[in-house]
Amino acid sequence: MNGSGKAGNGRGNNRRRPFKHHNNDKKNNNPKNDYQKREASNNRGEKPNSRERPKWTPPKINTVPLPVPNCSWCNKPIREISQAINDNNTGLPVHFDCVTAKISENERLDKGDSVTYIGGGRFGIVNFSNPGNPKNSNSFKIKKIIEWENNEKKAAWRDEIHEHFLVT
């Protein structure tokens, strides 16, 4: 590559074909353009190379309301069933906050520790080193992992929610 500032291999634009000017005098005086000619020659009256496609119909929205079961621990209704979690003994839905409160009661939490859901049916005792410092708010350490839900046993109440949101 040379230092001429030209792109590529430095040959510049000398390899391009010259611009071809269309001569308006040679145009056919026929008012039909190319598309109209092709459409006229097509015996079905469609654009050439068009394919028959099925018309898209939107999925039917589930009108059945989601169930509102009661939490098996506090006996209050679970209004956001999609945010509920299994009771690890019975498999019934419980409030997410009820689980975090129970874990907080049973575990020893130091200063800066909190009970946090870390995914996959697991909770963790998480220590934030500087919770008051916004620059270091992402600095944390998982001190303990608590396996809560068994991923191999799927709860029956989750199937009903899955069917409600499954539209395609």
Helices and strands as residue ranges (DSSP letters): G 24-26, H 34-41, G 81-83, E 85-86, E 93-94, H 96-106, E 113-119, E 122-128, G 134-136, E 140-147, H 156-165
